[in-house]
Amino acid sequence: MNNIFRNGLLMLAAGAFAVSCADYNETDGFRAEADPSFVAPYSDLAPVKSYIDRNQYPNMSLGAMLKVSDFNKQELAHSAVVTNFDNISFGSTLMSGSIINSRGVMNFLDMMDLLDHVDEIGYEVYGSPIFANANQADSWLEMLTAPIEIAVDYVEGKTVNFNDMPVGAYDGTVVKGKASIVEYDGQHVLRINAAPVPGQVNIIEGFEVDPLAKYTVTFWVKADKDATFNVVFSGNKVAGAGPNETWTFKTGKWTKIVVEAQSAPGETEGYLRIENTLSAIIYVQKVEVGYYPDNHRQQTAKEKTDTINYALNAWCDGLMKINQGRIKTFDLIDEPIDAKAQLENGMCDLKHSTEKIFWQDIIGSENYAPEVSKLASAAFERHGGKPEELKFFISETGLEDAKKMESLNYWIHIWDQRGAKIDGINAKLNLSYSEDAATQQANVATLEQLLANLASTGKLIRLSNFDIIYKDAAGVSVPAKDITEAQRQKLADYYGFVIKSYMSKIPQDKQAGICKGNVADTSDPVGLWAIDGKKDWVRTATYKAFCDALSGK
């Protein structure tokens, strides 16, 4: 690559920049590595965040999203973010699903590292959602709300004594081979033949099975030589201690066999089947079956509520204990609205689940935000945070849909009335630029209506996931590897338009800022930097568009 300066010494020696490398990369005493590579015509631009007029836009901030692992490496991506953006967010990587294991153990090591580092350099973090439906500690919540073990008594079931049956054909189920009632060893017994076809015979049957119960089947057998056989209980093969998990007994005396098993999934018919091998003819004297009922019961509504309240407190306390007041702004709740479920008044309902534990299903929809904001606020203050500095946002996607936007506003109004602390809305964007003029006109109209709707809420407004996909006239996405300079410029111009629209349509005292989803290109040309080769970053037209738009040009 030509004309790229990869470190501060080369930049300074070139004498082509208005600021020195040290000034460029200095953030409250922290000296970053050299900013990503410079190529004309964008080499004379200062850090993006420096173009914001802080007097005119005192609340405006520029954020970027990065993985915790990439930030903690303190390499190129870290330097780009710290140098050019006011704050950083980490998406789902600081949510409970990434921190709490199935036993409730919380691993905050990565969070501790990054918070210690931002403390050192005087940087800001926008907190990951504290509560959500996705990326939660599902296995922990399931464990906490699982049925409770209780003491149960053994229940005696069916007994079959073959001595009570007449000699002759066996009227039980014979799947394969032969079985009959014969006189043997001074009594009537069930004989299961071994040849010419190994017998498969139900020695007891005709009882219903509880799929959660553990059954005990006891039977007495004898053979004229050592015997080996398989056992199946209600569709479930039961492993024995013999070779290849078979059951065995020695010749010469009556042997008591005890089988403990549960039925196979979906089985309702109770039976125990002997699958005889060619080893010996087996004689069965008597069979008894009994069971222990399921030794669990569902938690009561009060127990579940108490359990979830414990989990809420434990998670908030653990999070804020590590935080120590350093992260001051959080997404309180992430994506609560279910656009496919409507209430009787026509508003969208919150998300609910019959398969997973959702906080709101236990707390109640109307109490959701009030309760979790109260607990999180108390934990923040308890562990050194200043209450007046704390801000909570509700983050949601798809707010360009008028009904979803109206529904979110409806729920926020209910939560506000019940005392919730909700300072703002974090609108997750899903933007694209189209070469088709009519489509692009519709894109612009949708964006402007979204901003108007957000402004009307009176809340602080933050835009996140600020990545714009480039689409050709046919609606096909153009990948970063194929985009032309002319197309990149059109994309950059639209980035600038969105920024200026936000700064003009959202009242200045309600501007909580914009957060870039990806600072460098992915497979899509979404970055302020393109990636040349495997590691070099090169400023794109989007970098300049950010600088111009933030400066008011």
C-alpha positions as CSV (number, residue, x, y, z in Angstrom):
1,M,0.0,0.0,0.0
2,N,1.4,3.5,-0.9
3,N,1.6,6.6,1.2
4,I,0.7,4.9,4.5
5,F,2.3,6.1,7.7
6,R,2.0,3.3,10.3
7,N,3.4,5.1,13.4
8,G,3.6,8.4,15.1
9,L,7.3,9.0,14.3
10,L,6.7,8.7,10.6
11,M,3.6,10.9,10.9
12,L,5.5,13.6,12.8
13,A,8.5,13.5,10.4
14,A,6.3,13.9,7.4
15,G,5.1,17.3,8.7
16,A,1.9,17.0,6.9
17,F,-0.5,17.1,9.9
18,A,-1.9,20.0,11.9
19,V,-1.6,18.1,15.1
20,S,1.2,15.9,16.4
21,C,0.9,12.2,17.0
22,A,1.1,12.7,20.7
23,D,-1.7,15.2,20.7
24,Y,-3.7,13.0,18.3
25,N,-3.6,10.0,20.5
26,E,-3.7,11.5,23.9
27,T,-6.8,11.0,26.0
28,D,-6.6,12.3,29.6
29,G,-3.1,11.1,30.0
30,F,-3.5,7.9,28.1
31,R,-1.1,7.5,25.1
32,A,-2.7,5.3,22.5
33,E,-0.9,3.4,19.8
34,A,-0.7,5.1,16.4
35,D,-4.1,5.8,14.9
36,P,-5.0,3.4,12.0
37,S,-3.3,4.1,8.7
38,F,-3.5,7.4,6.8
39,V,-4.0,7.8,3.1
40,A,-4.7,11.0,1.2
41,P,-7.1,12.7,0.8
42,Y,-8.1,12.1,4.5
43,S,-4.8,12.3,6.2
44,D,-5.2,15.8,7.5
45,L,-8.4,15.0,9.5
46,A,-8.4,15.2,13.3
47,P,-10.1,12.6,15.6
48,V,-13.8,12.3,14.7
49,K,-15.0,13.3,18.2
50,S,-13.1,16.5,18.1
51,Y,-15.4,17.9,15.5
52,I,-18.4,18.1,17.9
53,D,-19.1,21.7,19.1
54,R,-19.5,20.9,22.8
55,N,-20.9,24.3,23.6
56,Q,-23.6,24.0,21.0
57,Y,-24.2,20.3,21.6
58,P,-23.3,19.7,25.2
59,N,-25.1,16.3,25.4
60,M,-24.0,15.0,22.1
61,S,-21.6,12.0,22.2
62,L,-20.1,9.6,19.7
63,G,-19.9,6.0,20.7
64,A,-18.6,2.8,19.2
65,M,-19.2,-0.9,19.8
66,L,-16.4,-3.4,20.3
67,K,-16.0,-6.9,21.7
68,V,-14.6,-7.0,25.2
69,S,-11.7,-9.2,24.0
70,D,-10.7,-6.8,21.3
71,F,-10.8,-3.8,23.7
72,N,-8.8,-5.6,26.4
73,K,-6.1,-6.5,23.9
74,Q,-5.4,-2.8,23.6
75,E,-4.3,-3.1,20.0
76,L,-5.4,-1.3,16.8
77,A,-9.2,-1.5,17.2
78,H,-8.9,-0.3,20.8
79,S,-6.8,2.7,19.7
80,A,-9.2,3.6,16.9
81,V,-12.1,3.7,19.3
82,V,-10.4,5.5,22.2
83,T,-8.9,8.1,19.9
84,N,-12.0,8.9,17.8
85,F,-15.0,8.2,20.0
86,D,-16.3,9.5,23.3
87,N,-17.4,6.1,24.7
88,I,-17.6,2.4,24.0
89,S,-20.3,-0.2,24.4
90,F,-19.9,-4.0,24.4
91,G,-23.2,-5.3,23.2
92,S,-24.3,-8.5,24.8
93,T,-20.8,-9.5,26.1
94,L,-21.4,-7.9,29.5
95,M,-25.0,-9.3,29.9
96,S,-25.9,-11.9,32.4
97,G,-25.8,-14.7,29.9
98,S,-22.1,-14.2,29.3
99,I,-21.3,-13.8,33.0
100,I,-23.4,-16.2,35.1
101,N,-23.0,-19.9,34.8
102,S,-25.7,-22.6,35.4
103,R,-24.8,-22.7,39.2
104,G,-25.1,-18.9,39.6
105,V,-21.3,-18.2,39.7
106,M,-20.6,-14.8,38.2
107,N,-17.4,-14.3,36.2
108,F,-16.5,-10.6,36.0
109,L,-12.8,-11.0,35.1
110,D,-13.1,-9.4,31.7
111,M,-15.3,-6.6,33.0
112,M,-12.8,-5.9,35.8
113,D,-10.0,-5.6,33.3
114,L,-11.7,-3.2,31.1
115,L,-13.1,-1.1,33.9
116,D,-9.7,-0.8,35.5
117,H,-8.3,0.3,32.1
118,V,-11.0,2.9,31.4
119,D,-10.4,4.2,34.9
120,E,-6.8,4.6,34.1
121,I,-7.3,6.5,30.9
122,G,-10.4,8.5,31.9
123,Y,-12.7,6.8,29.3
124,E,-16.4,6.1,29.3
125,V,-18.4,2.9,28.9
126,Y,-22.1,2.6,27.9
127,G,-23.4,-0.3,29.9
128,S,-24.8,-3.4,28.3
129,P,-28.5,-4.2,28.9
130,I,-29.0,-5.3,32.5
131,F,-32.3,-7.1,31.7
132,A,-33.5,-8.7,28.5
133,N,-35.1,-11.7,27.0
134,A,-32.1,-12.9,25.0
135,N,-28.5,-13.3,26.2
136,Q,-29.7,-13.9,29.8
137,A,-28.5,-16.5,32.3
138,D,-31.2,-19.0,31.2
139,S,-29.6,-22.1,32.7
140,W,-29.3,-20.4,36.1
141,L,-32.9,-19.1,36.0
142,E,-34.1,-22.6,35.0
143,M,-32.1,-24.1,37.9
144,L,-33.5,-21.6,40.4
145,T,-37.1,-22.2,39.3
146,A,-36.9,-25.9,38.8
147,P,-39.3,-28.2,40.6
148,I,-38.5,-28.8,44.2
149,E,-37.5,-32.3,45.5
150,I,-39.8,-33.8,48.1
151,A,-40.0,-37.0,50.1
152,V,-42.1,-39.8,48.5
153,D,-43.2,-43.3,49.6
154,Y,-42.7,-46.4,47.6
155,V,-45.9,-47.6,46.0
156,E,-46.5,-51.3,45.6
157,G,-47.9,-52.2,42.2
158,K,-48.6,-55.3,40.3
159,T,-47.5,-58.9,41.2
160,V,-47.5,-62.0,39.0
161,N,-47.0,-65.5,40.5
162,F,-46.7,-68.0,37.7
163,N,-47.4,-70.8,40.2
164,D,-51.0,-69.6,40.1
165,M,-51.3,-70.3,36.4
166,P,-52.2,-73.6,34.8
167,V,-49.6,-75.5,32.7
168,G,-50.0,-74.6,29.0
169,A,-49.7,-71.7,26.7
170,Y,-48.6,-68.3,28.1
171,D,-51.2,-65.7,27.5
172,G,-48.8,-62.7,27.9
173,T,-47.1,-60.9,25.1
174,V,-44.5,-63.0,23.2
175,V,-42.8,-60.8,20.7
176,K,-40.5,-63.5,19.4
177,G,-39.7,-67.1,20.1
178,K,-41.7,-69.4,22.5
179,A,-42.9,-69.1,26.1
180,S,-45.2,-71.4,28.1
181,I,-46.2,-72.2,31.6
182,V,-44.5,-75.5,32.7
183,E,-43.9,-77.5,35.8
184,Y,-40.3,-77.1,37.0
185,D,-38.6,-77.5,40.3
186,G,-41.8,-78.6,42.0
187,Q,-43.9,-75.6,40.8
188,H,-45.5,-73.9,37.8
189,V,-43.1,-71.3,36.2
190,L,-42.8,-69.3,33.0
191,R,-40.4,-70.9,30.6
192,I,-38.6,-68.7,27.9
193,N,-37.0,-70.7,25.2
194,A,-33.5,-69.9,23.9
195,A,-33.6,-71.8,20.6
196,P,-34.1,-72.0,17.8
197,V,-35.2,-68.3,18.1
198,P,-34.2,-66.3,21.2
199,G,-37.4,-65.4,23.1
200,Q,-38.6,-61.9,23.6
201,V,-41.3,-62.1,26.3
202,N,-43.0,-59.7,28.6
203,I,-42.9,-61.3,32.0
204,I,-45.1,-58.6,33.5
205,E,-47.4,-56.1,31.7
206,G,-50.8,-54.4,31.8
207,F,-50.0,-51.4,34.0
208,E,-49.8,-47.7,33.2
209,V,-46.5,-45.9,33.7
210,D,-45.8,-42.5,35.0
211,P,-43.0,-41.1,32.8
212,L,-41.4,-39.3,35.8
213,A,-41.6,-42.2,38.2
214,K,-38.7,-44.6,38.9
215,Y,-39.9,-48.3,38.8
216,T,-38.5,-51.3,40.6
217,V,-39.2,-54.7,39.0
218,T,-38.1,-57.7,41.0
219,F,-38.2,-61.3,39.6
220,W,-36.8,-64.7,40.5
221,V,-35.1,-66.8,37.8
222,K,-33.3,-70.1,37.4
223,A,-31.6,-71.9,34.5
224,D,-29.8,-75.2,34.0
225,K,-26.7,-73.4,32.9
226,D,-25.3,-69.9,33.2
227,A,-27.7,-67.4,31.5
228,T,-27.2,-64.1,29.7
229,F,-30.1,-61.9,28.6
230,N,-31.2,-58.3,27.9
231,V,-33.9,-56.4,29.8
232,V,-36.3,-53.8,28.3
233,F,-38.6,-51.7,30.6
234,S,-41.4,-50.0,28.7
235,G,-39.3,-49.3,25.6
236,N,-36.2,-48.4,27.5
237,K,-33.3,-50.9,27.4
238,V,-31.8,-51.2,30.9
239,A,-28.1,-51.8,31.2
240,G,-26.9,-54.7,33.3
241,A,-23.5,-55.4,34.8
242,G,-22.6,-58.3,32.3
243,P,-20.7,-58.1,29.0
244,N,-22.2,-55.5,26.6
245,E,-24.5,-54.4,29.4
246,T,-26.3,-57.7,29.6
247,W,-27.9,-59.3,32.7
248,T,-26.4,-62.6,33.9
249,F,-26.9,-65.2,36.6
250,K,-25.3,-68.5,37.5
251,T,-26.8,-71.9,37.2
252,G,-28.2,-74.1,40.0
253,K,-30.4,-71.9,42.2
254,W,-33.2,-69.4,42.1
255,T,-31.7,-65.9,41.7
256,K,-33.4,-62.6,42.6
257,I,-33.0,-60.0,39.9
258,V,-33.9,-56.3,40.6
259,V,-34.3,-53.9,37.8
260,E,-34.7,-50.1,38.4
261,A,-35.8,-48.0,35.4
262,Q,-38.0,-45.4,33.9
263,S,-40.1,-45.7,30.8
264,A,-38.9,-44.5,27.4
265,P,-40.2,-41.0,26.4
266,G,-43.8,-41.3,25.1
267,E,-44.4,-44.8,26.4
268,T,-47.6,-45.2,28.4
269,E,-47.8,-49.0,28.5
270,G,-46.0,-50.7,31.4
271,Y,-44.0,-53.9,30.9
272,L,-40.7,-55.6,31.5
273,R,-39.4,-57.7,28.7
274,I,-36.8,-60.5,28.8
275,E,-34.9,-60.7,25.6
276,N,-33.4,-64.2,26.0
277,T,-30.1,-65.1,24.3
278,L,-29.0,-68.5,23.0
279,S,-27.2,-69.1,26.3
280,A,-29.9,-71.0,28.2
281,I,-33.6,-71.6,28.7
282,I,-34.8,-69.3,31.5
283,Y,-37.4,-70.1,34.1
284,V,-39.3,-67.3,35.8
285,Q,-41.0,-67.9,39.2
286,K,-42.5,-64.6,40.3
287,V,-42.5,-60.9,39.2
288,E,-43.3,-57.8,41.3
289,V,-43.4,-54.2,40.2
290,G,-43.6,-51.0,42.3
291,Y,-42.4,-47.5,42.0
292,Y,-41.4,-44.3,43.6
293,P,-43.6,-41.4,42.3
294,D,-42.0,-38.3,40.9
295,N,-40.2,-36.8,43.8
296,H,-40.5,-33.2,42.5
297,R,-43.3,-30.6,42.7
298,Q,-43.6,-27.4,40.8
299,Q,-42.8,-24.2,42.7
300,T,-45.8,-22.2,43.8
301,A,-46.3,-18.7,42.3
302,K,-45.0,-17.2,45.5
303,E,-41.9,-19.4,45.6
304,K,-41.1,-18.5,41.9
305,T,-41.6,-14.8,42.7
306,D,-39.3,-15.0,45.7
307,T,-36.8,-17.0,43.7
308,I,-36.8,-14.4,40.8
309,N,-36.5,-11.6,43.3
310,Y,-33.5,-13.3,44.8
311,A,-32.0,-13.6,41.2
312,L,-32.7,-10.0,40.4
313,N,-31.0,-8.8,43.6
314,A,-28.0,-11.1,43.2
315,W,-27.4,-10.1,39.6
316,C,-27.8,-6.3,40.2
317,D,-25.6,-6.5,43.3
318,G,-22.9,-8.5,41.6
319,L,-22.9,-6.2,38.6
320,M,-22.8,-3.0,40.5
321,K,-20.3,-4.3,43.0
322,I,-17.8,-4.8,40.2
323,N,-18.9,-1.5,38.5
324,Q,-18.3,0.7,41.6
325,G,-20.2,3.5,40.0
326,R,-17.8,3.7,37.0
327,I,-20.4,2.9,34.3
328,K,-23.1,5.6,34.8
329,T,-25.4,4.9,31.8
330,F,-27.0,1.5,31.0
331,D,-29.6,0.0,28.8
332,L,-32.0,-1.1,31.6
333,I,-34.1,-3.4,29.4
334,D,-33.4,-4.6,25.9
335,E,-36.0,-5.2,23.2
336,P,-39.1,-5.8,25.4
337,I,-41.7,-5.3,22.7
338,D,-43.4,-8.2,20.9
339,A,-44.6,-6.8,17.6
340,K,-46.6,-9.9,16.9
341,A,-48.7,-9.9,20.1
342,Q,-51.3,-7.3,20.6
343,L,-53.2,-6.2,23.7
344,E,-57.0,-5.6,23.7
345,N,-56.2,-1.8,23.2
346,G,-54.3,-2.5,20.0
347,M,-50.8,-1.9,21.6
348,C,-48.1,-4.5,21.2
349,D,-47.6,-6.7,24.3
350,L,-44.3,-7.4,25.9
351,K,-42.5,-10.6,25.0
352,H,-43.5,-13.6,27.0
353,S,-42.4,-17.3,27.0
354,T,-43.7,-20.7,28.0
355,E,-40.3,-22.3,27.4
356,K,-37.8,-19.9,29.2
357,I,-38.0,-17.8,32.3
358,F,-38.6,-14.2,31.4
359,W,-38.3,-11.7,34.2
360,Q,-41.5,-9.9,33.2
361,D,-43.5,-13.2,33.4
362,I,-42.8,-13.5,37.1
363,I,-42.7,-9.8,38.0
364,G,-45.6,-8.8,35.8
365,S,-45.5,-6.6,32.7
366,E,-46.6,-3.4,34.4
367,N,-44.1,-3.8,37.3
368,Y,-41.2,-4.9,35.1
369,A,-39.3,-1.7,34.6
370,P,-40.3,-0.1,38.0
371,E,-39.0,-3.2,39.9
372,V,-35.8,-3.7,38.0
373,S,-34.9,0.0,37.9
374,K,-35.4,0.2,41.6
375,L,-33.2,-2.8,42.3
376,A,-30.5,-1.7,39.9
377,S,-30.5,1.9,41.2
378,A,-30.2,0.8,44.8
379,A,-27.3,-1.5,43.9
380,F,-25.6,1.3,42.0
381,E,-25.8,3.6,45.0
382,R,-24.9,0.9,47.5
383,H,-21.6,0.2,45.7
384,G,-20.4,3.8,45.4
385,G,-22.4,5.2,42.5
386,K,-23.9,8.7,42.7
387,P,-27.6,8.5,42.0
388,E,-27.7,11.8,40.2
389,E,-25.2,10.5,37.6
390,L,-27.1,7.3,36.8
391,K,-29.1,7.0,33.6
392,F,-31.2,4.1,32.3
393,F,-32.4,3.6,28.7
394,I,-34.9,1.2,27.1
395,S,-33.3,-0.2,24.0
396,E,-35.5,-1.4,21.2
397,T,-35.2,-2.4,17.5
398,G,-37.6,-1.9,14.7
399,L,-39.0,1.5,15.9
400,E,-39.4,2.7,12.4
401,D,-42.6,0.6,12.6
402,A,-45.2,3.2,13.9
403,K,-47.1,0.6,15.9
404,K,-44.0,-0.7,17.7
405,M,-42.9,2.9,18.4
406,E,-46.3,3.8,19.8
407,S,-46.4,0.6,21.8
408,L,-43.0,1.3,23.4
409,N,-44.1,4.8,24.3
410,Y,-47.3,3.2,25.8
411,W,-45.3,0.9,28.0
412,I,-42.8,3.6,29.1
413,H,-45.7,5.8,30.1
414,I,-47.1,2.9,32.3
415,W,-43.8,2.3,33.8
416,D,-43.2,6.0,34.4
417,Q,-46.5,6.2,36.3
418,R,-45.4,3.4,38.5
419,G,-42.2,5.0,39.4
420,A,-39.7,3.5,37.0
421,K,-36.4,5.3,36.3
422,I,-36.3,5.6,32.5
423,D,-34.2,8.5,31.2
424,G,-34.1,7.7,27.5
425,I,-34.6,5.4,24.5
426,N,-31.8,3.7,22.7
427,A,-33.1,3.1,19.2
428,K,-31.3,0.4,17.4
429,L,-31.1,1.3,13.7
430,N,-31.5,-0.9,10.7
431,L,-30.5,1.4,7.9
432,S,-29.7,0.9,4.2
433,Y,-28.9,3.2,1.3
434,S,-30.4,2.3,-2.1
435,E,-29.4,3.3,-5.6
436,D,-33.0,3.2,-6.5
437,A,-34.3,6.7,-6.1
438,A,-37.8,5.8,-5.0
439,T,-36.5,3.3,-2.4
440,Q,-34.0,5.8,-1.1
441,Q,-36.7,8.5,-0.8
442,A,-38.7,6.1,1.3
443,N,-35.6,5.3,3.4
444,V,-35.2,9.0,4.1
445,A,-38.9,9.5,4.9
446,T,-38.8,6.6,7.3
447,L,-35.8,7.9,9.1
448,E,-37.2,11.4,9.5
449,Q,-40.5,10.0,10.8
450,L,-38.6,7.8,13.3
451,L,-36.6,10.8,14.6
452,A,-39.8,12.9,14.9
453,N,-41.5,10.1,16.8
454,L,-38.5,9.7,19.1
455,A,-38.3,13.4,19.7
456,S,-41.9,13.5,20.7
457,T,-41.3,11.2,23.7
458,G,-39.5,13.9,25.6
459,K,-36.9,11.3,26.6
460,L,-33.1,11.3,25.9
461,I,-32.6,9.7,22.5
462,R,-29.6,7.6,21.6
463,L,-29.2,5.9,18.2
464,S,-27.2,2.7,18.1
465,N,-26.2,0.0,15.6
466,F,-25.4,2.9,13.3
467,D,-24.3,0.9,10.3
468,I,-25.7,1.5,6.8
469,I,-25.8,-1.2,4.2
470,Y,-25.3,-0.2,0.6
471,K,-27.8,-1.7,-1.9
472,D,-27.9,-1.5,-5.7
473,A,-31.0,-0.5,-7.7
474,A,-32.1,-4.2,-7.6
475,G,-32.0,-4.3,-3.8
476,V,-28.9,-6.5,-3.7
477,S,-26.3,-5.6,-1.0
478,V,-22.9,-4.5,-2.4
479,P,-20.1,-6.0,-0.4
480,A,-17.1,-4.1,0.8
481,K,-14.7,-5.8,-1.6
482,D,-16.8,-4.7,-4.6
483,I,-17.9,-1.2,-3.7
484,T,-16.6,1.6,-5.9
485,E,-15.3,5.0,-4.8
486,A,-18.4,6.7,-6.2
487,Q,-20.7,4.3,-4.3
488,R,-18.7,4.7,-1.2
489,Q,-19.1,8.5,-1.5
490,K,-22.9,8.1,-1.8
491,L,-22.9,5.9,1.3
492,A,-20.8,8.4,3.2
493,D,-23.1,11.3,2.2
494,Y,-26.0,9.3,3.7
495,Y,-24.1,8.8,6.9
496,G,-23.6,12.5,7.1
497,F,-27.3,13.1,6.4
498,V,-28.4,10.8,9.2
499,I,-26.0,12.5,11.7
500,K,-27.2,16.0,10.7
501,S,-30.8,14.9,10.8
502,Y,-30.4,13.6,14.4
503,M,-28.6,16.7,15.5
504,S,-31.3,19.0,14.0
505,K,-34.5,17.0,14.8
506,I,-33.7,15.8,18.3
507,P,-33.6,18.7,20.8
508,Q,-30.1,19.4,22.0
509,D,-30.9,18.7,25.6
510,K,-32.2,15.3,24.6
511,Q,-29.3,14.2,22.5
512,A,-27.6,11.2,24.1
513,G,-25.5,10.5,21.1
514,I,-24.9,8.1,18.2
515,C,-23.1,4.7,18.5
516,K,-21.4,3.2,15.5
517,G,-22.0,-0.5,15.2
518,N,-18.8,-1.4,13.4
519,V,-15.9,1.1,13.1
520,A,-14.2,-0.8,10.3
521,D,-15.7,-2.6,7.3
522,T,-17.1,-6.1,7.8
523,S,-18.2,-8.0,4.7
524,D,-20.3,-4.8,4.2
525,P,-18.8,-1.4,3.6
526,V,-20.0,0.0,6.9
527,G,-16.7,1.3,8.4
528,L,-15.0,4.6,8.9
529,W,-12.0,2.5,7.9
530,A,-11.6,0.0,5.2
531,I,-9.4,-3.0,5.8
532,D,-6.5,-3.3,3.4
533,G,-5.0,-6.7,3.4
534,K,-5.3,-8.6,6.7
535,K,-4.6,-5.8,9.2
536,D,-4.1,-2.3,7.8
537,W,-7.0,0.1,8.3
538,V,-7.5,3.0,5.8
539,R,-9.8,5.9,6.3
540,T,-12.8,6.0,4.0
541,A,-15.1,8.7,2.8
542,T,-17.3,7.8,5.7
543,Y,-14.6,9.1,8.1
544,K,-14.7,12.5,6.5
545,A,-18.5,12.4,6.4
546,F,-18.6,12.0,10.1
547,C,-16.2,14.9,10.7
548,D,-18.1,17.2,8.3
549,A,-21.5,16.3,9.7
550,L,-20.5,16.6,13.4
551,S,-18.9,20.0,12.7
552,G,-22.1,21.3,11.0
553,K,-20.9,21.4,7.4
